[in-house]
Amino acid sequence: MNAAARTARRTLRDRTRTHRAAAKIRRTGTGTLATHCIAAGLPVREARSVASSLRKNAVKAGVTGTPSVSYTHGRARSCTRYTPVEVARIAVIYRPRKPAYRTAAARLALAA
């Protein structure tokens, strides 16, 4: 596989991941913070980092979310799902330093 094909496949994989996360949020009306971050265009590893920071700021914003269960790889985990409006309220308080995180925070704030 040459470099152009690798780049094209990576671009398609990233775009597909972002689109699926956004579609899931549109379909159900809620999503975990990591799902919202992936829908904002972050890779999975960075989305988990931003979601962790947003979780800490959710307490400051007074946003509780909805307790739910997330099913992945054959196991169930308890999670909290948030609407886009709640995520926007949390993202306004969030002050990231990394430029990629800043653009994601801006997208999260505008998603509502």
Rosetta constraint file for C-alpha pairs under 8 A:
AtomPair CA 1 CA 5 HARMONIC 6.31 0.50
AtomPair CA 1 CA 6 HARMONIC 6.80 0.50
AtomPair CA 2 CA 6 HARMONIC 6.41 0.50
AtomPair CA 3 CA 7 HARMONIC 6.15 0.50
AtomPair CA 4 CA 8 HARMONIC 6.12 0.50
AtomPair CA 5 CA 9 HARMONIC 6.08 0.50
AtomPair CA 6 CA 10 HARMONIC 6.12 0.50
AtomPair CA 7 CA 11 HARMONIC 6.13 0.50
AtomPair CA 8 CA 12 HARMONIC 6.15 0.50
AtomPair CA 9 CA 13 HARMONIC 6.01 0.50
AtomPair CA 10 CA 14 HARMONIC 6.14 0.50
AtomPair CA 11 CA 15 HARMONIC 6.10 0.50
AtomPair CA 12 CA 16 HARMONIC 5.98 0.50
AtomPair CA 13 CA 17 HARMONIC 6.18 0.50
AtomPair CA 14 CA 18 HARMONIC 6.27 0.50
AtomPair CA 14 CA 43 HARMONIC 7.37 0.50
AtomPair CA 15 CA 19 HARMONIC 6.10 0.50
AtomPair CA 16 CA 20 HARMONIC 6.05 0.50
AtomPair CA 17 CA 21 HARMONIC 6.28 0.50
AtomPair CA 17 CA 38 HARMONIC 7.28 0.50
AtomPair CA 17 CA 39 HARMONIC 7.74 0.50
AtomPair CA 18 CA 22 HARMONIC 6.26 0.50
AtomPair CA 18 CA 38 HARMONIC 5.61 0.50
AtomPair CA 18 CA 39 HARMONIC 4.63 0.50
AtomPair CA 18 CA 40 HARMONIC 7.05 0.50
AtomPair CA 18 CA 41 HARMONIC 5.77 0.50
AtomPair CA 18 CA 42 HARMONIC 7.93 0.50
AtomPair CA 19 CA 23 HARMONIC 6.06 0.50
AtomPair CA 19 CA 39 HARMONIC 6.63 0.50
AtomPair CA 20 CA 24 HARMONIC 6.12 0.50
AtomPair CA 20 CA 39 HARMONIC 7.70 0.50
AtomPair CA 21 CA 25 HARMONIC 6.38 0.50
AtomPair CA 21 CA 35 HARMONIC 5.75 0.50
AtomPair CA 21 CA 36 HARMONIC 7.11 0.50
AtomPair CA 21 CA 38 HARMONIC 6.32 0.50
AtomPair CA 21 CA 39 HARMONIC 5.00 0.50
AtomPair CA 22 CA 26 HARMONIC 6.20 0.50
AtomPair CA 22 CA 35 HARMONIC 7.87 0.50
AtomPair CA 22 CA 36 HARMONIC 7.36 0.50
AtomPair CA 22 CA 39 HARMONIC 4.82 0.50
AtomPair CA 23 CA 27 HARMONIC 5.96 0.50
AtomPair CA 24 CA 28 HARMONIC 6.12 0.50
AtomPair CA 24 CA 29 HARMONIC 7.91 0.50
AtomPair CA 24 CA 31 HARMONIC 7.51 0.50
AtomPair CA 25 CA 29 HARMONIC 5.21 0.50
AtomPair CA 25 CA 30 HARMONIC 5.31 0.50
AtomPair CA 25 CA 31 HARMONIC 5.51 0.50
AtomPair CA 25 CA 35 HARMONIC 7.83 0.50
AtomPair CA 25 CA 36 HARMONIC 7.56 0.50
AtomPair CA 26 CA 30 HARMONIC 7.63 0.50
AtomPair CA 29 CA 83 HARMONIC 6.11 0.50
AtomPair CA 29 CA 84 HARMONIC 7.76 0.50
AtomPair CA 30 CA 81 HARMONIC 5.69 0.50
AtomPair CA 30 CA 82 HARMONIC 5.14 0.50
AtomPair CA 30 CA 83 HARMONIC 4.47 0.50
AtomPair CA 30 CA 84 HARMONIC 6.99 0.50
AtomPair CA 31 CA 35 HARMONIC 5.82 0.50
AtomPair CA 31 CA 36 HARMONIC 6.38 0.50
AtomPair CA 31 CA 81 HARMONIC 4.74 0.50
AtomPair CA 31 CA 82 HARMONIC 5.43 0.50
AtomPair CA 31 CA 83 HARMONIC 6.60 0.50
AtomPair CA 32 CA 36 HARMONIC 6.42 0.50
AtomPair CA 32 CA 79 HARMONIC 7.15 0.50
AtomPair CA 32 CA 80 HARMONIC 6.04 0.50
AtomPair CA 32 CA 81 HARMONIC 4.41 0.50
AtomPair CA 32 CA 82 HARMONIC 5.99 0.50
AtomPair CA 33 CA 37 HARMONIC 6.23 0.50
AtomPair CA 33 CA 51 HARMONIC 5.15 0.50
AtomPair CA 33 CA 54 HARMONIC 7.37 0.50
AtomPair CA 33 CA 55 HARMONIC 7.56 0.50
AtomPair CA 33 CA 81 HARMONIC 7.01 0.50
AtomPair CA 33 CA 82 HARMONIC 6.87 0.50
AtomPair CA 33 CA 87 HARMONIC 7.45 0.50
AtomPair CA 34 CA 38 HARMONIC 6.15 0.50
AtomPair CA 34 CA 44 HARMONIC 7.82 0.50
AtomPair CA 34 CA 47 HARMONIC 5.42 0.50
AtomPair CA 34 CA 48 HARMONIC 5.55 0.50
AtomPair CA 34 CA 50 HARMONIC 7.62 0.50
AtomPair CA 34 CA 51 HARMONIC 5.13 0.50
AtomPair CA 35 CA 39 HARMONIC 6.12 0.50
AtomPair CA 35 CA 47 HARMONIC 7.84 0.50
AtomPair CA 36 CA 40 HARMONIC 6.25 0.50
AtomPair CA 36 CA 84 HARMONIC 7.80 0.50
AtomPair CA 36 CA 87 HARMONIC 7.81 0.50
AtomPair CA 36 CA 108 HARMONIC 7.34 0.50
AtomPair CA 37 CA 41 HARMONIC 6.69 0.50
AtomPair CA 37 CA 42 HARMONIC 5.98 0.50
AtomPair CA 37 CA 47 HARMONIC 5.13 0.50
AtomPair CA 37 CA 48 HARMONIC 7.93 0.50
AtomPair CA 37 CA 50 HARMONIC 7.18 0.50
AtomPair CA 37 CA 51 HARMONIC 6.82 0.50
AtomPair CA 37 CA 104 HARMONIC 6.97 0.50
AtomPair CA 37 CA 108 HARMONIC 7.36 0.50
AtomPair CA 38 CA 42 HARMONIC 4.93 0.50
AtomPair CA 38 CA 43 HARMONIC 6.29 0.50
AtomPair CA 38 CA 44 HARMONIC 6.45 0.50
AtomPair CA 38 CA 47 HARMONIC 5.81 0.50
AtomPair CA 40 CA 104 HARMONIC 5.59 0.50
AtomPair CA 40 CA 107 HARMONIC 5.91 0.50
AtomPair CA 40 CA 108 HARMONIC 6.35 0.50
AtomPair CA 41 CA 104 HARMONIC 6.83 0.50
AtomPair CA 42 CA 46 HARMONIC 6.09 0.50
AtomPair CA 42 CA 47 HARMONIC 5.45 0.50
AtomPair CA 42 CA 100 HARMONIC 7.88 0.50
AtomPair CA 42 CA 104 HARMONIC 6.97 0.50
AtomPair CA 43 CA 47 HARMONIC 5.90 0.50
AtomPair CA 44 CA 48 HARMONIC 6.24 0.50
AtomPair CA 45 CA 49 HARMONIC 6.65 0.50
AtomPair CA 46 CA 50 HARMONIC 6.23 0.50
AtomPair CA 47 CA 51 HARMONIC 5.91 0.50
AtomPair CA 48 CA 52 HARMONIC 6.17 0.50
AtomPair CA 49 CA 53 HARMONIC 6.56 0.50
AtomPair CA 50 CA 54 HARMONIC 6.11 0.50
AtomPair CA 50 CA 101 HARMONIC 7.16 0.50
AtomPair CA 51 CA 55 HARMONIC 6.02 0.50
AtomPair CA 52 CA 56 HARMONIC 6.62 0.50
AtomPair CA 53 CA 57 HARMONIC 6.49 0.50
AtomPair CA 53 CA 94 HARMONIC 7.60 0.50
AtomPair CA 54 CA 58 HARMONIC 6.06 0.50
AtomPair CA 54 CA 90 HARMONIC 6.44 0.50
AtomPair CA 54 CA 91 HARMONIC 6.96 0.50
AtomPair CA 54 CA 94 HARMONIC 6.58 0.50
AtomPair CA 55 CA 59 HARMONIC 7.25 0.50
AtomPair CA 56 CA 60 HARMONIC 7.40 0.50
AtomPair CA 57 CA 61 HARMONIC 6.25 0.50
AtomPair CA 57 CA 90 HARMONIC 6.09 0.50
AtomPair CA 57 CA 93 HARMONIC 6.71 0.50
AtomPair CA 57 CA 94 HARMONIC 6.50 0.50
AtomPair CA 58 CA 62 HARMONIC 6.07 0.50
AtomPair CA 58 CA 63 HARMONIC 5.25 0.50
AtomPair CA 58 CA 64 HARMONIC 7.06 0.50
AtomPair CA 58 CA 90 HARMONIC 5.48 0.50
AtomPair CA 59 CA 63 HARMONIC 6.25 0.50
AtomPair CA 59 CA 64 HARMONIC 7.39 0.50
AtomPair CA 61 CA 89 HARMONIC 6.75 0.50
AtomPair CA 61 CA 90 HARMONIC 5.89 0.50
AtomPair CA 61 CA 93 HARMONIC 7.26 0.50
AtomPair CA 63 CA 86 HARMONIC 6.50 0.50
AtomPair CA 63 CA 89 HARMONIC 7.91 0.50
AtomPair CA 63 CA 90 HARMONIC 7.45 0.50
AtomPair CA 65 CA 80 HARMONIC 5.89 0.50
AtomPair CA 65 CA 81 HARMONIC 5.58 0.50
AtomPair CA 65 CA 82 HARMONIC 4.86 0.50
AtomPair CA 65 CA 83 HARMONIC 7.53 0.50
AtomPair CA 65 CA 86 HARMONIC 7.45 0.50
AtomPair CA 66 CA 80 HARMONIC 5.34 0.50
AtomPair CA 66 CA 81 HARMONIC 5.16 0.50
AtomPair CA 66 CA 82 HARMONIC 6.43 0.50
AtomPair CA 67 CA 78 HARMONIC 7.28 0.50
AtomPair CA 67 CA 79 HARMONIC 5.97 0.50
AtomPair CA 67 CA 80 HARMONIC 4.48 0.50
AtomPair CA 67 CA 81 HARMONIC 6.38 0.50
AtomPair CA 68 CA 78 HARMONIC 5.89 0.50
AtomPair CA 68 CA 79 HARMONIC 5.29 0.50
AtomPair CA 68 CA 80 HARMONIC 5.59 0.50
AtomPair CA 68 CA 81 HARMONIC 6.59 0.50
AtomPair CA 69 CA 76 HARMONIC 6.31 0.50
AtomPair CA 69 CA 77 HARMONIC 5.53 0.50
AtomPair CA 69 CA 78 HARMONIC 4.52 0.50
AtomPair CA 69 CA 79 HARMONIC 5.54 0.50
AtomPair CA 69 CA 80 HARMONIC 7.82 0.50
AtomPair CA 70 CA 76 HARMONIC 5.66 0.50
AtomPair CA 70 CA 77 HARMONIC 5.14 0.50
AtomPair CA 70 CA 78 HARMONIC 6.09 0.50
AtomPair CA 70 CA 79 HARMONIC 6.17 0.50
AtomPair CA 71 CA 75 HARMONIC 5.75 0.50
AtomPair CA 71 CA 76 HARMONIC 4.57 0.50
AtomPair CA 71 CA 77 HARMONIC 6.37 0.50
AtomPair CA 72 CA 76 HARMONIC 6.52 0.50
AtomPair CA 72 CA 77 HARMONIC 7.90 0.50
AtomPair CA 82 CA 86 HARMONIC 5.96 0.50
AtomPair CA 82 CA 87 HARMONIC 6.34 0.50
AtomPair CA 83 CA 87 HARMONIC 6.33 0.50
AtomPair CA 84 CA 88 HARMONIC 6.11 0.50
AtomPair CA 84 CA 108 HARMONIC 7.71 0.50
AtomPair CA 84 CA 111 HARMONIC 6.22 0.50
AtomPair CA 84 CA 112 HARMONIC 5.17 0.50
AtomPair CA 85 CA 89 HARMONIC 6.40 0.50
AtomPair CA 85 CA 111 HARMONIC 7.60 0.50
AtomPair CA 85 CA 112 HARMONIC 4.82 0.50
AtomPair CA 86 CA 90 HARMONIC 6.41 0.50
AtomPair CA 87 CA 91 HARMONIC 6.00 0.50
AtomPair CA 87 CA 108 HARMONIC 6.65 0.50
AtomPair CA 87 CA 109 HARMONIC 7.14 0.50
AtomPair CA 87 CA 112 HARMONIC 7.97 0.50
AtomPair CA 88 CA 92 HARMONIC 6.27 0.50
AtomPair CA 88 CA 108 HARMONIC 5.63 0.50
AtomPair CA 88 CA 109 HARMONIC 4.09 0.50
AtomPair CA 88 CA 110 HARMONIC 6.84 0.50
AtomPair CA 88 CA 111 HARMONIC 6.83 0.50
AtomPair CA 88 CA 112 HARMONIC 6.05 0.50
AtomPair CA 89 CA 93 HARMONIC 7.19 0.50
AtomPair CA 89 CA 109 HARMONIC 7.08 0.50
AtomPair CA 90 CA 94 HARMONIC 6.50 0.50
AtomPair CA 91 CA 105 HARMONIC 5.64 0.50
AtomPair CA 91 CA 106 HARMONIC 7.51 0.50
AtomPair CA 91 CA 108 HARMONIC 6.22 0.50
AtomPair CA 91 CA 109 HARMONIC 5.45 0.50
AtomPair CA 92 CA 105 HARMONIC 7.73 0.50
AtomPair CA 92 CA 109 HARMONIC 6.20 0.50
AtomPair CA 94 CA 105 HARMONIC 7.25 0.50
AtomPair CA 95 CA 102 HARMONIC 7.57 0.50
AtomPair CA 96 CA 101 HARMONIC 5.94 0.50
AtomPair CA 96 CA 102 HARMONIC 5.70 0.50
AtomPair CA 96 CA 105 HARMONIC 7.80 0.50
AtomPair CA 97 CA 101 HARMONIC 7.15 0.50
AtomPair CA 97 CA 102 HARMONIC 6.89 0.50
AtomPair CA 98 CA 102 HARMONIC 6.33 0.50
AtomPair CA 99 CA 103 HARMONIC 6.44 0.50
AtomPair CA 100 CA 104 HARMONIC 6.33 0.50
AtomPair CA 101 CA 105 HARMONIC 6.03 0.50
AtomPair CA 102 CA 106 HARMONIC 6.22 0.50
AtomPair CA 103 CA 107 HARMONIC 6.24 0.50
AtomPair CA 104 CA 108 HARMONIC 6.13 0.50
AtomPair CA 105 CA 109 HARMONIC 6.15 0.50
AtomPair CA 106 CA 110 HARMONIC 6.25 0.50
AtomPair CA 107 CA 111 HARMONIC 6.00 0.50
AtomPair CA 108 CA 112 HARMONIC 7.59 0.50
